[in-house]
Amino acid sequence: MAEVVIVEDVPAAGALVADEIARLIEGRPDAVLGLATGSTPLPVYEALHRRLGGADLAQVRGFALDEYVGIDPHHPESYRSVIAREVVEPLRLNPSQIHVPNGSLDGIEHAGADYEAAITAAGGVDLQILGIGTDGHIGFNEPGSSFASRTRVKTLTAQTRKDNARFFDSIDDVPMHCITQGLGTILQARHLVMLAFGESKARAVAEAVEGPISAILPGSAIQLHPHVTVVVDEAAASRLKLVDYYRYTYANKPAWQGL
Ligand code: GLP
């Protein structure tokens, strides 16, 4: 089962996950990080900056989960721009080592296969950061996504476009299509770290961690992975049935184990 860690507040979650990433990079300077966008991972990147801001991270490699299709890559809300602004620049990563799926219409038919090949060539992802959508999507794998899916083009649901409209001038500007790592791709990362904060994520978290494994809730795919850490605040944990057990196991976690 996933290890569920209930933290006091959002900065504590950021610090906890940043510590784990720092440990990984210290042991392996060319570690491969799976990078997520959305608001949820931002405290991790901020904490990483505080912790490792002065370090030489030029060897670190990274793969973003997803990108909008047809968006100008220079648009401030393209995931390429977001990853550059929130992760690459503050941490002074080497831009040539950080990959984002190519959402440009030119060559979109083979962009998924190209991305898969790049992940494979890098030796796979060591630690994948994940958020979760209110409907349980991870990356942009919307409800109904195959658990065997690889990086490919998907149609965003009306709900996701509505959720993400806050980043654009109007909902009409939110792209209709995206290119996302598949659930099968995500499941191949060696360690999955899912974060969620706030009451609006409580249902998706409970179903992902404890619900039936079902394509209707793509986040439930994490139950198929042998090493998953779910970091949540009290509000996002509020619908978990085994909440006392999670607190108990974490309080009694062997010191040598790491996340
Ligand atoms: C987008 C991203 C997901 C992210 C989700 C939740 O759809 N593609 O990777 O998990 O939004 O976003 P937020 O963290 O802002 O709630």
Residues whose N, C-alpha, C, O or C-beta is under 5 A from the ligand:
A	BS01	GLP	A36 T37 G38 S39 T40 D66 G131 I132 G133 H137 G139 F140
